[in-house]
């Protein structure tokens, strides 16, 4: 049995989380303003992303770029992403997302204005928790209005 077998896909997790976060965000926004509400949600979700990265790393014999790539099935589960892989080896994992159901879901839920906090901003923080020797560069997101998300993961060189 695969260590990921039976794991809930990330899209399903994000929907459950968003259903809980939405009323909290609305109250924070009403009581303290949009900027404050976004800052609180961003900090809480960011901290959760680091912890999730640490959790998934703890399931691995070696939390490296190869094991990280194997986890991607969870983000793609339920047809959540249409991905085009550009390069994948021990030092690089480059891909473009051509369709993002996360962005679609947040927009449908009325959370498009904080969708980047609920998903996109997690990516860099997750990898920090998973393995700080891997870095992510991304200059475009569908959530931000671009036609693709450009994920570029690099294993930092060992000195």
WORA-V888167 format. One record per backbone hydrogen bond with DSSP energy under -1.0 kcal/mol. NH is the residue of the N-H (numbers start at 1). CO is the residue of the C=O. Records with the same first field share a line. If there is no record, write none. Layout:
NH=CO / CO
This chain:
5=2
7=4
10=74
13=9
14=10
15=11
16=12
17=13
18=14
19=15
20=16
21=17
22=18
25=21
26=22
27=23
28=24
29=25
30=26
31=27
32=28
33=29
37=33
38=34
39=35
40=36
41=37
42=38
43=39
44=40
45=41
46=42
47=43
48=44
49=45
50=46
51=47
52=48
53=49
54=50
55=51
56=52
57=53
58=54
60=57
64=62
68=64
69=65
70=66
72=69
74=71
76=72
77=73
80=76
82=99
84=96
86=94
87=94
89=92
93=153
94=87
95=151
96=84
97=149
98=82
99=82
101=80
104=100
105=101
106=102
107=103
108=104
109=105
110=107
111=106
114=111
118=114
119=115
121=116
122=119
123=120
126=122
127=123
128=124
129=125
130=126
131=127
134=131
135=154
137=152
145=142
146=141
149=97
150=140
151=95
152=137
153=93
154=135
155=91
156=133
